[in-house]
Amino acid sequence: MRHLVLSGELAGDARAVHREVSALLDRLNISGTLQLTGGSSTPEALTKGDIDLHLRVEPDNFVAVLARLDEALSRTNLDAWADTLAVFAVTGDRTIELAVTPTGSEHDRRFCVAWERLRSEPELLGEYNELKLRAFGTPQYDSLKSDFFTRITTP
């Protein structure tokens, strides 16, 4: 089983990946807002060592952006794909995923609200880290994590 690390240990790598993917998006002529998300966006979060990025695009451009990304990246996490969420694998030394959402969509709000709350509310971050320590590597991990994010992003 892989081990968990504090995301602050990955900060330099995460910034470098952000720059590389931003340059790729420029080459593909894709506009939007690219940000770190997931554990790599929150210094005291526990992470399995992956780096997650979130590309927020205008709703009218979502389908065209996916077509351009299909030319350069591989689709991944196909079971997570939805009308307002696509995930691509970025080649690198570690697992790097790029989630793409139309701004204002359900998935966009979920990413933005969840990670903003985790960065600004230490008790929630503690709960998140405890969940990871308790459940990482178990069959229940994905469902427990999903339930946690639903709870903290549902008004």
Residue pairs with C-beta under 8 A, 6 or more apart in sequence:
1 136
1 137
2 48
2 49
2 137
3 48
4 46
4 47
4 48
4 132
4 133
4 136
5 46
5 47
5 48
5 49
6 43
6 44
6 45
6 46
6 47
7 14
7 39
7 40
7 41
7 42
7 43
7 44
7 45
7 46
7 47
8 43
8 44
10 40
10 47
10 49
10 51
11 40
11 43
13 51
13 93
13 94
14 36
14 40
14 41
14 51
17 51
17 53
17 90
17 92
17 96
18 34
18 35
18 36
18 53
20 90
20 92
21 34
21 53
21 90
21 96
21 98
22 34
24 72
24 90
25 31
25 32
25 34
25 55
28 68
28 69
28 71
28 72
29 68
30 55
30 57
30 65
30 68
30 69
31 57
31 58
31 61
32 55
32 56
32 57
32 58
32 61
32 65
32 100
33 55
33 56
33 103
34 53
34 54
34 55
34 56
35 41
35 53
35 54
35 56
36 51
36 52
36 53
36 54
37 52
37 53
37 54
37 99
37 111
37 115
38 45
38 47
38 50
38 51
38 52
38 115
39 45
39 46
39 47
39 48
39 50
39 52
40 47
40 50
40 51
40 52
41 52
41 115
41 119
42 115
42 118
42 119
42 125
44 125
44 129
45 118
45 125
45 128
45 129
46 128
46 129
46 132
46 133
46 136
48 95
48 136
49 94
49 95
50 94
50 95
50 96
50 97
51 92
51 94
51 95
51 96
51 97
52 96
52 97
52 99
53 90
53 96
53 97
53 98
53 99
54 98
54 99
54 100
54 101
54 111
54 112
55 65
55 98
55 99
55 100
55 101
56 101
56 102
56 103
56 108
56 112
57 65
57 100
57 101
57 102
57 103
58 102
58 103
59 102
59 103
59 104
59 105
62 84
62 100
62 101
62 102
65 100
66 86
66 100
69 86
69 88
69 98
69 100
73 88
73 89
73 90
73 98
74 88
74 89
75 81
75 86
75 87
75 88
75 89
76 87
76 88
76 89
76 97
77 87
77 97
80 87
81 87
82 107
84 101
84 102
84 105
84 106
84 107
84 108
85 99
85 100
85 101
85 105
85 107
86 99
86 100
86 101
87 97
87 98
87 99
87 100
88 97
88 98
88 100
89 95
89 96
89 97
89 98
90 96
90 97
90 98
99 107
99 111
101 107
101 108
101 111
102 108
109 153
110 149
110 153
113 152
113 153
114 149
114 152
114 153
117 124
117 152
117 153
118 124
118 125
118 128
118 152
119 125
124 152
127 148
128 148
131 144
131 145
131 148
132 145
135 141
135 144
135 145
